[in-house]
């Protein structure tokens, strides 16, 4: 009897999976199929099944949404800490400013390490070889 229940559960799972994959044919993901196909092919995987491409697109969209939500939480925490430090000043602007630091922290939680550039150019001649500069 336990074996029969296991088979019935498996059939239910297969039926649900089949229904889900079928529903992907009617769904238009935020990330275009062509973009997903490009990166899937670039990684060495070829798949003619549009349902699988859309499944990858949905998973990618979910990942991006979770990272963005986590980065927003880091941003709110950082700006709340700044407001507590500056209680004397009234903050008129309630807009949040998402920084690369917020995004980097959120990505790090998912095992993605992001490195910042060593410097940002303040003027057009920054980072240029001193011998090639016209002075």
NORDAKA-V305743 format. One record per residue. RES is the residue in one small letter. SS is DSSP state (~ for helix, > for strand, _ for the rest). Layout:
# NORDAKA-V305743
((RES;SS) (RES;SS))
This chain:
# NORDAKA-V305743
((x;_) (x;~) (x;~) (x;~) (x;~) (x;~) (x;~) (x;~) (x;~) (x;~) (x;~) (x;~) (x;~) (x;~) (x;~) (x;~) (x;~) (x;~) (x;~) (x;~) (x;~) (x;~) (x;~) (x;_) (x;_) (x;_) (x;_) (x;_) (x;_) (x;_) (x;_) (x;_) (x;~) (x;~) (x;~) (x;~) (x;~) (x;~) (x;~) (x;~) (x;~) (x;~) (x;_) (x;_) (x;_) (x;_) (x;_) (x;_) (x;_) (x;~) (x;~) (x;~) (x;~) (x;~) (x;~) (x;~) (x;~) (x;~) (x;~) (x;~) (x;~) (x;~) (x;~) (x;~) (x;~) (x;~) (x;~) (x;~) (x;~) (x;~) (x;~) (x;~) (x;~) (x;~) (x;~) (x;~) (x;~) (x;~) (x;~) (x;~) (x;~) (x;~) (x;~) (x;~) (x;~) (x;_) (x;_) (x;_) (x;_) (x;_) (x;_) (x;_) (x;_) (x;_) (x;_) (x;_) (x;_) (x;_) (x;_) (x;~) (x;~) (x;~) (x;~) (x;~) (x;~) (x;~) (x;~) (x;~) (x;~) (x;_) (x;_) (x;_) (x;_) (x;_) (x;_) (x;_) (x;_) (x;_) (x;_) (x;_) (x;_) (x;_) (x;_) (x;_) (x;_) (x;_) (x;_) (x;_) (x;_) (x;~) (x;~) (x;~) (x;_) (x;_) (x;_))
